Amino acid sequence: MEDKQKNLNLLLPALQATDDLKNLKTLEYDPDLEIVIAVFADGSRKGINAARDSGLSMIRNLLRQLM
């Protein structure tokens, strides 16, 4: 089974290097709820459904919902 949190940890610096997501602070995967929680510098949060996603599908969904 893929380590989805590891995938997010590796992805985060690349997203933070972009102008559009430079205010992204953390990406946290909740395996019980199967969601990714994106936390921004202003304290806002966004939940992204990652249920039954592979690591790559999770990243695609994350990018679609953050952009």
mmCIF file as Biopython writes it, N, C-alpha, C and O atoms, coordinates in Angstrom:
data_model
#
loop_
_atom_site.group_PDB
_atom_site.id
_atom_site.type_symbol
_atom_site.label_atom_id
_atom_site.label_alt_id
_atom_site.label_comp_id
_atom_site.label_asym_id
_atom_site.label_entity_id
_atom_site.label_seq_id
_atom_site.pdbx_PDB_ins_code
_atom_site.Cartn_x
_atom_site.Cartn_y
_atom_site.Cartn_z
_atom_site.occupancy
_atom_site.B_iso_or_equiv
_atom_site.auth_seq_id
_atom_site.auth_asym_id
_atom_site.pdbx_PDB_model_num
ATOM 1   N N  . MET A ? 1  ? 0.843   -1.187 0.000  1.0 0.0 1  A 1 
ATOM 2   C CA . MET A ? 1  ? 0.000   0.000  0.000  1.0 0.0 1  A 1 
ATOM 3   C C  . MET A ? 1  ? 0.884   1.246  0.000  1.0 0.0 1  A 1 
ATOM 4   O O  . MET A ? 1  ? 1.895   1.313  0.700  1.0 0.0 1  A 1 
ATOM 5   N N  . GLU A ? 2  ? 0.483   2.218  -0.794 1.0 0.0 2  A 1 
ATOM 6   C CA . GLU A ? 2  ? 1.250   3.460  -0.894 1.0 0.0 2  A 1 
ATOM 7   C C  . GLU A ? 2  ? 1.167   4.269  0.401  1.0 0.0 2  A 1 
ATOM 8   O O  . GLU A ? 2  ? 0.170   4.229  1.121  1.0 0.0 2  A 1 
ATOM 9   N N  . ASP A ? 3  ? 2.225   4.988  0.667  1.0 0.0 3  A 1 
ATOM 10  C CA . ASP A ? 3  ? 2.259   5.905  1.802  1.0 0.0 3  A 1 
ATOM 11  C C  . ASP A ? 3  ? 1.811   7.274  1.295  1.0 0.0 3  A 1 
ATOM 12  O O  . ASP A ? 3  ? 2.623   8.057  0.803  1.0 0.0 3  A 1 
ATOM 13  N N  . LYS A ? 4  ? 0.526   7.556  1.418  1.0 0.0 4  A 1 
ATOM 14  C CA . LYS A ? 4  ? -0.039  8.785  0.862  1.0 0.0 4  A 1 
ATOM 15  C C  . LYS A ? 4  ? 0.519   10.027 1.552  1.0 0.0 4  A 1 
ATOM 16  O O  . LYS A ? 4  ? 0.712   11.058 0.907  1.0 0.0 4  A 1 
ATOM 17  N N  . GLN A ? 5  ? 0.778   9.940  2.854  1.0 0.0 5  A 1 
ATOM 18  C CA . GLN A ? 5  ? 1.347   11.100 3.538  1.0 0.0 5  A 1 
ATOM 19  C C  . GLN A ? 5  ? 2.747   11.395 3.007  1.0 0.0 5  A 1 
ATOM 20  O O  . GLN A ? 5  ? 3.122   12.558 2.863  1.0 0.0 5  A 1 
ATOM 21  N N  . LYS A ? 6  ? 3.514   10.362 2.719  1.0 0.0 6  A 1 
ATOM 22  C CA . LYS A ? 6  ? 4.850   10.561 2.150  1.0 0.0 6  A 1 
ATOM 23  C C  . LYS A ? 6  ? 4.745   11.257 0.792  1.0 0.0 6  A 1 
ATOM 24  O O  . LYS A ? 6  ? 5.516   12.170 0.496  1.0 0.0 6  A 1 
ATOM 25  N N  . ASN A ? 7  ? 3.785   10.821 -0.034 1.0 0.0 7  A 1 
ATOM 26  C CA . ASN A ? 7  ? 3.560   11.473 -1.329 1.0 0.0 7  A 1 
ATOM 27  C C  . ASN A ? 7  ? 3.261   12.956 -1.143 1.0 0.0 7  A 1 
ATOM 28  O O  . ASN A ? 7  ? 3.790   13.797 -1.870 1.0 0.0 7  A 1 
ATOM 29  N N  . LEU A ? 8  ? 2.415   13.273 -0.173 1.0 0.0 8  A 1 
ATOM 30  C CA . LEU A ? 8  ? 2.054   14.670 0.090  1.0 0.0 8  A 1 
ATOM 31  C C  . LEU A ? 8  ? 3.245   15.464 0.610  1.0 0.0 8  A 1 
ATOM 32  O O  . LEU A ? 8  ? 3.429   16.625 0.242  1.0 0.0 8  A 1 
ATOM 33  N N  . ASN A ? 9  ? 4.048   14.848 1.455  1.0 0.0 9  A 1 
ATOM 34  C CA . ASN A ? 9  ? 5.236   15.531 1.996  1.0 0.0 9  A 1 
ATOM 35  C C  . ASN A ? 9  ? 6.218   15.890 0.886  1.0 0.0 9  A 1 
ATOM 36  O O  . ASN A ? 9  ? 6.850   16.946 0.927  1.0 0.0 9  A 1 
ATOM 37  N N  . LEU A ? 10 ? 6.345   15.017 -0.097 1.0 0.0 10 A 1 
ATOM 38  C CA . LEU A ? 10 ? 7.236   15.273 -1.228 1.0 0.0 10 A 1 
ATOM 39  C C  . LEU A ? 10 ? 6.657   16.313 -2.191 1.0 0.0 10 A 1 
ATOM 40  O O  . LEU A ? 10 ? 7.400   17.081 -2.803 1.0 0.0 10 A 1 
ATOM 41  N N  . LEU A ? 11 ? 5.348   16.331 -2.320 1.0 0.0 11 A 1 
ATOM 42  C CA . LEU A ? 11 ? 4.669   17.261 -3.219 1.0 0.0 11 A 1 
ATOM 43  C C  . LEU A ? 11 ? 4.611   18.684 -2.667 1.0 0.0 11 A 1 
ATOM 44  O O  . LEU A ? 11 ? 4.689   19.647 -3.430 1.0 0.0 11 A 1 
ATOM 45  N N  . LEU A ? 12 ? 4.476   18.820 -1.371 1.0 0.0 12 A 1 
ATOM 46  C CA . LEU A ? 12 ? 4.265   20.129 -0.745 1.0 0.0 12 A 1 
ATOM 47  C C  . LEU A ? 12 ? 5.286   21.188 -1.158 1.0 0.0 12 A 1 
ATOM 48  O O  . LEU A ? 12 ? 4.872   22.282 -1.541 1.0 0.0 12 A 1 
ATOM 49  N N  . PRO A ? 13 ? 6.595   20.932 -1.104 1.0 0.0 13 A 1 
ATOM 50  C CA . PRO A ? 13 ? 7.549   21.985 -1.485 1.0 0.0 13 A 1 
ATOM 51  C C  . PRO A ? 13 ? 7.398   22.437 -2.943 1.0 0.0 13 A 1 
ATOM 52  O O  . PRO A ? 13 ? 7.606   23.611 -3.251 1.0 0.0 13 A 1 
ATOM 53  N N  . ALA A ? 14 ? 7.043   21.525 -3.825 1.0 0.0 14 A 1 
ATOM 54  C CA . ALA A ? 14 ? 6.846   21.898 -5.228 1.0 0.0 14 A 1 
ATOM 55  C C  . ALA A ? 14 ? 5.639   22.835 -5.365 1.0 0.0 14 A 1 
ATOM 56  O O  . ALA A ? 14 ? 5.691   23.813 -6.111 1.0 0.0 14 A 1 
ATOM 57  N N  . LEU A ? 15 ? 4.571   22.534 -4.655 1.0 0.0 15 A 1 
ATOM 58  C CA . LEU A ? 15 ? 3.390   23.403 -4.704 1.0 0.0 15 A 1 
ATOM 59  C C  . LEU A ? 15 ? 3.675   24.758 -4.078 1.0 0.0 15 A 1 
ATOM 60  O O  . LEU A ? 15 ? 3.230   25.786 -4.588 1.0 0.0 15 A 1 
ATOM 61  N N  . GLN A ? 16 ? 4.417   24.765 -2.975 1.0 0.0 16 A 1 
ATOM 62  C CA . GLN A ? 16 ? 4.752   26.024 -2.299 1.0 0.0 16 A 1 
ATOM 63  C C  . GLN A ? 16 ? 5.656   26.907 -3.158 1.0 0.0 16 A 1 
ATOM 64  O O  . GLN A ? 16 ? 5.706   28.119 -2.948 1.0 0.0 16 A 1 
ATOM 65  N N  . ALA A ? 17 ? 6.360   26.334 -4.104 1.0 0.0 17 A 1 
ATOM 66  C CA . ALA A ? 17 ? 7.249   27.090 -4.983 1.0 0.0 17 A 1 
ATOM 67  C C  . ALA A ? 17 ? 6.489   27.802 -6.096 1.0 0.0 17 A 1 
ATOM 68  O O  . ALA A ? 17 ? 7.074   28.599 -6.830 1.0 0.0 17 A 1 
ATOM 69  N N  . THR A ? 18 ? 5.188   27.523 -6.233 1.0 0.0 18 A 1 
ATOM 70  C CA . THR A ? 18 ? 4.385   28.175 -7.262 1.0 0.0 18 A 1 
ATOM 71  C C  . THR A ? 18 ? 3.751   29.444 -6.717 1.0 0.0 18 A 1 
ATOM 72  O O  . THR A ? 18 ? 3.511   29.561 -5.515 1.0 0.0 18 A 1 
ATOM 73  N N  . ASP A ? 19 ? 3.483   30.390 -7.601 1.0 0.0 19 A 1 
ATOM 74  C CA . ASP A ? 19 ? 2.811   31.624 -7.180 1.0 0.0 19 A 1 
ATOM 75  C C  . ASP A ? 19 ? 1.400   31.353 -6.668 1.0 0.0 19 A 1 
ATOM 76  O O  . ASP A ? 19 ? 0.952   31.988 -5.713 1.0 0.0 19 A 1 
ATOM 77  N N  . ASP A ? 20 ? 0.701   30.414 -7.298 1.0 0.0 20 A 1 
ATOM 78  C CA . ASP A ? 20 ? -0.689  30.145 -6.928 1.0 0.0 20 A 1 
ATOM 79  C C  . ASP A ? 20 ? -0.845  29.500 -5.556 1.0 0.0 20 A 1 
ATOM 80  O O  . ASP A ? 20 ? -1.848  29.725 -4.880 1.0 0.0 20 A 1 
ATOM 81  N N  . LEU A ? 21 ? 0.128   28.706 -5.140 1.0 0.0 21 A 1 
ATOM 82  C CA . LEU A ? 21 ? -0.012  27.976 -3.874 1.0 0.0 21 A 1 
ATOM 83  C C  . LEU A ? 21 ? 1.120   28.271 -2.890 1.0 0.0 21 A 1 
ATOM 84  O O  . LEU A ? 21 ? 1.418   27.450 -2.022 1.0 0.0 21 A 1 
ATOM 85  N N  . LYS A ? 22 ? 1.743   29.425 -3.021 1.0 0.0 22 A 1 
ATOM 86  C CA . LYS A ? 22 ? 2.833   29.763 -2.100 1.0 0.0 22 A 1 
ATOM 87  C C  . LYS A ? 22 ? 2.339   29.931 -0.664 1.0 0.0 22 A 1 
ATOM 88  O O  . LYS A ? 22 ? 3.140   29.884 0.269  1.0 0.0 22 A 1 
ATOM 89  N N  . ASN A ? 23 ? 1.035   30.127 -0.474 1.0 0.0 23 A 1 
ATOM 90  C CA . ASN A ? 23 ? 0.474   30.275 0.871  1.0 0.0 23 A 1 
ATOM 91  C C  . ASN A ? 23 ? 0.018   28.947 1.481  1.0 0.0 23 A 1 
ATOM 92  O O  . ASN A ? 23 ? -0.564  28.938 2.566  1.0 0.0 23 A 1 
ATOM 93  N N  . LEU A ? 24 ? 0.272   27.837 0.807  1.0 0.0 24 A 1 
ATOM 94  C CA . LEU A ? 24 ? -0.063  26.507 1.324  1.0 0.0 24 A 1 
ATOM 95  C C  . LEU A ? 24 ? 0.942   26.123 2.402  1.0 0.0 24 A 1 
ATOM 96  O O  . LEU A ? 24 ? 2.148   26.102 2.153  1.0 0.0 24 A 1 
ATOM 97  N N  . LYS A ? 25 ? 0.450   25.823 3.589  1.0 0.0 25 A 1 
ATOM 98  C CA . LYS A ? 25 ? 1.347   25.502 4.711  1.0 0.0 25 A 1 
ATOM 99  C C  . LYS A ? 25 ? 1.561   24.001 4.884  1.0 0.0 25 A 1 
ATOM 100 O O  . LYS A ? 25 ? 2.698   23.544 5.001  1.0 0.0 25 A 1 
ATOM 101 N N  . THR A ? 26 ? 0.482   23.241 4.900  1.0 0.0 26 A 1 
ATOM 102 C CA . THR A ? 26 ? 0.618   21.796 5.109  1.0 0.0 26 A 1 
ATOM 103 C C  . THR A ? 26 ? -0.408  21.031 4.276  1.0 0.0 26 A 1 
ATOM 104 O O  . THR A ? 26 ? -1.442  21.564 3.872  1.0 0.0 26 A 1 
ATOM 105 N N  . LEU A ? 27 ? -0.086  19.770 4.038  1.0 0.0 27 A 1 
ATOM 106 C CA . LEU A ? 27 ? -1.001  18.805 3.449  1.0 0.0 27 A 1 
ATOM 107 C C  . LEU A ? 27 ? -1.002  17.599 4.389  1.0 0.0 27 A 1 
ATOM 108 O O  . LEU A ? 27 ? 0.029   16.957 4.587  1.0 0.0 27 A 1 
ATOM 109 N N  . GLU A ? 28 ? -2.144  17.306 4.955  1.0 0.0 28 A 1 
ATOM 110 C CA . GLU A ? 28 ? -2.243  16.218 5.928  1.0 0.0 28 A 1 
ATOM 111 C C  . GLU A ? 28 ? -3.241  15.177 5.434  1.0 0.0 28 A 1 
ATOM 112 O O  . GLU A ? 28 ? -4.369  15.508 5.068  1.0 0.0 28 A 1 
ATOM 113 N N  . TYR A ? 29 ? -2.817  13.922 5.428  1.0 0.0 29 A 1 
ATOM 114 C CA . TYR A ? 29 ? -3.702  12.837 5.012  1.0 0.0 29 A 1 
ATOM 115 C C  . TYR A ? 29 ? -4.293  12.172 6.239  1.0 0.0 29 A 1 
ATOM 116 O O  . TYR A ? 29 ? -3.563  11.767 7.143  1.0 0.0 29 A 1 
ATOM 117 N N  . ASP A ? 30 ? -5.613  12.057 6.275  1.0 0.0 30 A 1 
ATOM 118 C CA . ASP A ? 30 ? -6.308  11.364 7.358  1.0 0.0 30 A 1 
ATOM 119 C C  . ASP A ? 30 ? -6.744  10.003 6.810  1.0 0.0 30 A 1 
ATOM 120 O O  . ASP A ? 30 ? -7.707  9.924  6.048  1.0 0.0 30 A 1 
ATOM 121 N N  . PRO A ? 31 ? -6.039  8.926  7.196  1.0 0.0 31 A 1 
ATOM 122 C CA . PRO A ? 31 ? -6.361  7.612  6.634  1.0 0.0 31 A 1 
ATOM 123 C C  . PRO A ? 31 ? -7.723  7.069  7.073  1.0 0.0 31 A 1 
ATOM 124 O O  . PRO A ? 31 ? -8.323  6.265  6.360  1.0 0.0 31 A 1 
ATOM 125 N N  . ASP A ? 32 ? -8.208  7.493  8.220  1.0 0.0 32 A 1 
ATOM 126 C CA . ASP A ? 32 ? -9.514  7.014  8.683  1.0 0.0 32 A 1 
ATOM 127 C C  . ASP A ? 32 ? -10.650 7.600  7.844  1.0 0.0 32 A 1 
ATOM 128 O O  . ASP A ? 32 ? -11.591 6.896  7.478  1.0 0.0 32 A 1 
ATOM 129 N N  . LEU A ? 33 ? -10.551 8.888  7.546  1.0 0.0 33 A 1 
ATOM 130 C CA . LEU A ? 33 ? -11.578 9.562  6.749  1.0 0.0 33 A 1 
ATOM 131 C C  . LEU A ? 33 ? -11.263 9.553  5.254  1.0 0.0 33 A 1 
ATOM 132 O O  . LEU A ? 33 ? -12.115 9.886  4.430  1.0 0.0 33 A 1 
ATOM 133 N N  . GLU A ? 34 ? -10.033 9.171  4.911  1.0 0.0 34 A 1 
ATOM 134 C CA . GLU A ? 34 ? -9.552  9.159  3.533  1.0 0.0 34 A 1 
ATOM 135 C C  . GLU A ? 34 ? -9.714  10.525 2.866  1.0 0.0 34 A 1 
ATOM 136 O O  . GLU A ? 34 ? -10.235 10.641 1.756  1.0 0.0 34 A 1 
ATOM 137 N N  . ILE A ? 35 ? -9.252  11.554 3.579  1.0 0.0 35 A 1 
ATOM 138 C CA . ILE A ? 35 ? -9.259  12.902 3.026  1.0 0.0 35 A 1 
ATOM 139 C C  . ILE A ? 35 ? -7.884  13.538 3.214  1.0 0.0 35 A 1 
ATOM 140 O O  . ILE A ? 35 ? -7.124  13.172 4.110  1.0 0.0 35 A 1 
ATOM 141 N N  . VAL A ? 36 ? -7.594  14.493 2.347  1.0 0.0 36 A 1 
ATOM 142 C CA . VAL A ? 36 ? -6.407  15.321 2.476  1.0 0.0 36 A 1 
ATOM 143 C C  . VAL A ? 36 ? -6.883  16.670 2.991  1.0 0.0 36 A 1 
ATOM 144 O O  . VAL A ? 36 ? -7.839  17.237 2.460  1.0 0.0 36 A 1 
ATOM 145 N N  . ILE A ? 37 ? -6.230  17.182 4.012  1.0 0.0 37 A 1 
ATOM 146 C CA . ILE A ? 37 ? -6.561  18.493 4.538  1.0 0.0 37 A 1 
ATOM 147 C C  . ILE A ? 37 ? -5.434  19.445 4.150  1.0 0.0 37 A 1 
ATOM 148 O O  . ILE A ? 37 ? -4.288  19.287 4.572  1.0 0.0 37 A 1 
ATOM 149 N N  . ALA A ? 38 ? -5.785  20.428 3.340  1.0 0.0 38 A 1 
ATOM 150 C CA . ALA A ? 38 ? -4.838  21.460 2.939  1.0 0.0 38 A 1 
ATOM 151 C C  . ALA A ? 38 ? -5.016  22.641 3.877  1.0 0.0 38 A 1 
ATOM 152 O O  . ALA A ? 38 ? -6.123  23.156 4.034  1.0 0.0 38 A 1 
ATOM 153 N N  . VAL A ? 39 ? -3.923  23.073 4.503  1.0 0.0 39 A 1 
ATOM 154 C CA . VAL A ? 39 ? -3.965  24.194 5.443  1.0 0.0 39 A 1 
ATOM 155 C C  . VAL A ? 39 ? -3.167  25.347 4.836  1.0 0.0 39 A 1 
ATOM 156 O O  . VAL A ? 39 ? -2.047  25.165 4.359  1.0 0.0 39 A 1 
ATOM 157 N N  . PHE A ? 40 ? -3.768  26.533 4.867  1.0 0.0 40 A 1 
ATOM 158 C CA . PHE A ? 40 ? -3.165  27.705 4.255  1.0 0.0 40 A 1 
ATOM 159 C C  . PHE A ? 40 ? -2.668  28.684 5.323  1.0 0.0 40 A 1 
ATOM 160 O O  . PHE A ? 40 ? -3.041  28.590 6.492  1.0 0.0 40 A 1 
ATOM 161 N N  . ALA A ? 41 ? -1.824  29.617 4.898  1.0 0.0 41 A 1 
ATOM 162 C CA . ALA A ? 41 ? -1.185  30.568 5.810  1.0 0.0 41 A 1 
ATOM 163 C C  . ALA A ? 41 ? -2.198  31.386 6.603  1.0 0.0 41 A 1 
ATOM 164 O O  . ALA A ? 41 ? -1.928  31.752 7.747  1.0 0.0 41 A 1 
ATOM 165 N N  . ASP A ? 42 ? -3.355  31.677 6.022  1.0 0.0 42 A 1 
ATOM 166 C CA . ASP A ? 42 ? -4.364  32.475 6.720  1.0 0.0 42 A 1 
ATOM 167 C C  . ASP A ? 42 ? -5.204  31.654 7.698  1.0 0.0 42 A 1 
ATOM 168 O O  . ASP A ? 42 ? -6.121  32.180 8.328  1.0 0.0 42 A 1 
ATOM 169 N N  . GLY A ? 43 ? -4.888  30.359 7.822  1.0 0.0 43 A 1 
ATOM 170 C CA . GLY A ? 43 ? -5.605  29.481 8.740  1.0 0.0 43 A 1 
ATOM 171 C C  . GLY A ? 43 ? -6.759  28.736 8.105  1.0 0.0 43 A 1 
ATOM 172 O O  . GLY A ? 43 ? -7.343  27.855 8.737  1.0 0.0 43 A 1 
ATOM 173 N N  . SER A ? 44 ? -7.099  29.063 6.882  1.0 0.0 44 A 1 
ATOM 174 C CA . SER A ? 44 ? -8.195  28.357 6.225  1.0 0.0 44 A 1 
ATOM 175 C C  . SER A ? 44 ? -7.761  26.937 5.881  1.0 0.0 44 A 1 
ATOM 176 O O  . SER A ? 44 ? -6.574  26.640 5.745  1.0 0.0 44 A 1 
ATOM 177 N N  . ARG A ? 45 ? -8.761  26.074 5.745  1.0 0.0 45 A 1 
ATOM 178 C CA . ARG A ? 45 ? -8.534  24.664 5.459  1.0 0.0 45 A 1 
ATOM 179 C C  . ARG A ? 45 ? -9.458  24.228 4.344  1.0 0.0 45 A 1 
ATOM 180 O O  . ARG A ? 45 ? -10.553 24.763 4.173  1.0 0.0 45 A 1 
ATOM 181 N N  . LYS A ? 46 ? -8.998  23.252 3.593  1.0 0.0 46 A 1 
ATOM 182 C CA . LYS A ? 46 ? -9.832  22.659 2.548  1.0 0.0 46 A 1 
ATOM 183 C C  . LYS A ? 46 ? -9.658  21.156 2.609  1.0 0.0 46 A 1 
ATOM 184 O O  . LYS A ? 46 ? -8.534  20.654 2.610  1.0 0.0 46 A 1 
ATOM 185 N N  . GLY A ? 47 ? -10.768 20.440 2.658  1.0 0.0 47 A 1 
ATOM 186 C CA . GLY A ? 47 ? -10.741 18.987 2.657  1.0 0.0 47 A 1 
ATOM 187 C C  . GLY A ? 47 ? -10.920 18.449 1.249  1.0 0.0 47 A 1 
ATOM 188 O O  . GLY A ? 47 ? -11.794 18.898 0.507  1.0 0.0 47 A 1 
ATOM 189 N N  . ILE A ? 48 ? -10.088 17.489 0.888  1.0 0.0 48 A 1 
ATOM 190 C CA . ILE A ? 48 ? -10.139 16.882 -0.441 1.0 0.0 48 A 1 
ATOM 191 C C  . ILE A ? 48 ? -10.349 15.385 -0.287 1.0 0.0 48 A 1 
ATOM 192 O O  . ILE A ? 48 ? -9.572  14.705 0.384  1.0 0.0 48 A 1 
ATOM 193 N N  . ASN A ? 49 ? -11.395 14.880 -0.906 1.0 0.0 49 A 1 
ATOM 194 C CA . ASN A ? 49 ? -11.721 13.459 -0.824 1.0 0.0 49 A 1 
ATOM 195 C C  . ASN A ? 49 ? -10.653 12.639 -1.543 1.0 0.0 49 A 1 
ATOM 196 O O  . ASN A ? 49 ? -10.351 12.891 -2.709 1.0 0.0 49 A 1 
ATOM 197 N N  . ALA A ? 50 ? -10.089 11.664 -0.849 1.0 0.0 50 A 1 
ATOM 198 C CA . ALA A ? 50 ? -9.084  10.777 -1.448 1.0 0.0 50 A 1 
ATOM 199 C C  . ALA A ? 50 ? -9.487  9.309  -1.300 1.0 0.0 50 A 1 
ATOM 200 O O  . ALA A ? 50 ? -8.639  8.419  -1.378 1.0 0.0 50 A 1 
ATOM 201 N N  . ALA A ? 51 ? -10.768 9.061  -1.089 1.0 0.0 51 A 1 
ATOM 202 C CA . ALA A ? 51 ? -11.252 7.697  -0.882 1.0 0.0 51 A 1 
ATOM 203 C C  . ALA A ? 51 ? -10.977 6.841  -2.104 1.0 0.0 51 A 1 
ATOM 204 O O  . ALA A ? 51 ? -11.319 7.210  -3.227 1.0 0.0 51 A 1 
ATOM 205 N N  . ARG A ? 52 ? -10.363 5.709  -1.875 1.0 0.0 52 A 1 
ATOM 206 C CA . ARG A ? 52 ? -10.053 4.707  -2.892 1.0 0.0 52 A 1 
ATOM 207 C C  . ARG A ? 52 ? -9.121  5.212  -3.982 1.0 0.0 52 A 1 
ATOM 208 O O  . ARG A ? 52 ? -9.031  4.595  -5.044 1.0 0.0 52 A 1 
ATOM 209 N N  . ASP A ? 53 ? -8.430  6.313  -3.746 1.0 0.0 53 A 1 
ATOM 210 C CA . ASP A ? 53 ? -7.493  6.849  -4.735 1.0 0.0 53 A 1 
ATOM 211 C C  . ASP A ? 53 ? -6.129  6.189  -4.603 1.0 0.0 53 A 1 
ATOM 212 O O  . ASP A ? 53 ? -5.680  5.875  -3.501 1.0 0.0 53 A 1 
ATOM 213 N N  . SER A ? 54 ? -5.483  5.986  -5.734 1.0 0.0 54 A 1 
ATOM 214 C CA . SER A ? 54 ? -4.063  5.642  -5.722 1.0 0.0 54 A 1 
ATOM 215 C C  . SER A ? 54 ? -3.317  6.934  -5.376 1.0 0.0 54 A 1 
ATOM 216 O O  . SER A ? 54 ? -3.927  8.001  -5.303 1.0 0.0 54 A 1 
ATOM 217 N N  . GLY A ? 55 ? -2.034  6.844  -5.168 1.0 0.0 55 A 1 
ATOM 218 C CA . GLY A ? 55 ? -1.250  8.037  -4.866 1.0 0.0 55 A 1 
ATOM 219 C C  . GLY A ? 55 ? -1.351  9.074  -5.973 1.0 0.0 55 A 1 
ATOM 220 O O  . GLY A ? 55 ? -1.526  10.262 -5.698 1.0 0.0 55 A 1 
ATOM 221 N N  . LEU A ? 56 ? -1.241  8.634  -7.224 1.0 0.0 56 A 1 
ATOM 222 C CA . LEU A ? 56 ? -1.300  9.559  -8.351 1.0 0.0 56 A 1 
ATOM 223 C C  . LEU A ? 56 ? -2.702  10.150 -8.512 1.0 0.0 56 A 1 
ATOM 224 O O  . LEU A ? 56 ? -2.841  11.339 -8.798 1.0 0.0 56 A 1 
ATOM 225 N N  . SER A ? 57 ? -3.717  9.348  -8.334 1.0 0.0 57 A 1 
ATOM 226 C CA . SER A ? 57 ? -5.093  9.857  -8.410 1.0 0.0 57 A 1 
ATOM 227 C C  . SER A ? 57 ? -5.353  10.877 -7.308 1.0 0.0 57 A 1 
ATOM 228 O O  . SER A ? 57 ? -6.043  11.871 -7.534 1.0 0.0 57 A 1 
ATOM 229 N N  . MET A ? 58 ? -4.813  10.642 -6.129 1.0 0.0 58 A 1 
ATOM 230 C CA . MET A ? 58 ? -4.956  11.583 -5.021 1.0 0.0 58 A 1 
ATOM 231 C C  . MET A ? 58 ? -4.345  12.929 -5.404 1.0 0.0 58 A 1 
ATOM 232 O O  . MET A ? 58 ? -4.933  13.980 -5.152 1.0 0.0 58 A 1 
ATOM 233 N N  . ILE A ? 59 ? -3.159  12.887 -6.015 1.0 0.0 59 A 1 
ATOM 234 C CA . ILE A ? 59 ? -2.476  14.121 -6.415 1.0 0.0 59 A 1 
ATOM 235 C C  . ILE A ? 59 ? -3.288  14.841 -7.489 1.0 0.0 59 A 1 
ATOM 236 O O  . ILE A ? 59 ? -3.433  16.062 -7.432 1.0 0.0 59 A 1 
ATOM 237 N N  . ARG A ? 60 ? -3.812  14.115 -8.452 1.0 0.0 60 A 1 
ATOM 238 C CA . ARG A ? 60 ? -4.645  14.733 -9.492 1.0 0.0 60 A 1 
ATOM 239 C C  . ARG A ? 60 ? -5.867  15.413 -8.882 1.0 0.0 60 A 1 
ATOM 240 O O  . ARG A ? 60 ? -6.176  16.557 -9.217 1.0 0.0 60 A 1 
ATOM 241 N N  . ASN A ? 61 ? -6.561  14.712 -7.989 1.0 0.0 61 A 1 
ATOM 242 C CA . ASN A ? 61 ? -7.741  15.279 -7.342 1.0 0.0 61 A 1 
ATOM 243 C C  . ASN A ? 61 ? -7.371  16.506 -6.515 1.0 0.0 61 A 1 
ATOM 244 O O  . ASN A ? 61 ? -8.084  17.509 -6.528 1.0 0.0 61 A 1 
ATOM 245 N N  . LEU A ? 62 ? -6.281  16.424 -5.814 1.0 0.0 62 A 1 
ATOM 246 C CA . LEU A ? 62 ? -5.809  17.532 -4.988 1.0 0.0 62 A 1 
ATOM 247 C C  . LEU A ? 62 ? -5.569  18.768 -5.862 1.0 0.0 62 A 1 
ATOM 248 O O  . LEU A ? 62 ? -6.036  19.859 -5.537 1.0 0.0 62 A 1 
ATOM 249 N N  . LEU A ? 63 ? -4.847  18.597 -6.959 1.0 0.0 63 A 1 
ATOM 250 C CA . LEU A ? 63 ? -4.563  19.722 -7.837 1.0 0.0 63 A 1 
ATOM 251 C C  . LEU A ? 63 ? -5.828  20.304 -8.452 1.0 0.0 63 A 1 
ATOM 252 O O  . LEU A ? 63 ? -5.969  21.523 -8.547 1.0 0.0 63 A 1 
ATOM 253 N N  . ARG A ? 64 ? -6.750  19.437 -8.870 1.0 0.0 64 A 1 
ATOM 254 C CA . ARG A ? 64 ? -8.010  19.926 -9.442 1.0 0.0 64 A 1 
ATOM 255 C C  . ARG A ? 64 ? -8.780  20.779 -8.451 1.0 0.0 64 A 1 
ATOM 256 O O  . ARG A ? 64 ? -9.338  21.814 -8.816 1.0 0.0 64 A 1 
ATOM 257 N N  . GLN A ? 65 ? -8.810  20.347 -7.199 1.0 0.0 65 A 1 
ATOM 258 C CA . GLN A ? 65 ? -9.625  21.046 -6.211 1.0 0.0 65 A 1 
ATOM 259 C C  . GLN A ? 65 ? -8.936  22.271 -5.627 1.0 0.0 65 A 1 
ATOM 260 O O  . GLN A ? 65 ? -9.604  23.163 -5.105 1.0 0.0 65 A 1 
ATOM 261 N N  . LEU A ? 66 ? -7.629  22.328 -5.705 1.0 0.0 66 A 1 
ATOM 262 C CA . LEU A ? 66 ? -6.916  23.494 -5.187 1.0 0.0 66 A 1 
ATOM 263 C C  . LEU A ? 66 ? -6.802  24.606 -6.227 1.0 0.0 66 A 1 
ATOM 264 O O  . LEU A ? 66 ? -6.572  25.763 -5.872 1.0 0.0 66 A 1 
ATOM 265 N N  . MET A ? 67 ? -6.957  24.272 -7.492 1.0 0.0 67 A 1 
ATOM 266 C CA . MET A ? 67 ? -6.766  25.280 -8.547 1.0 0.0 67 A 1 
ATOM 267 C C  . MET A ? 67 ? -8.077  25.897 -8.971 1.0 0.0 67 A 1 
ATOM 268 O O  . MET A ? 67 ? -8.098  26.761 -9.848 1.0 0.0 67 A 1 
#
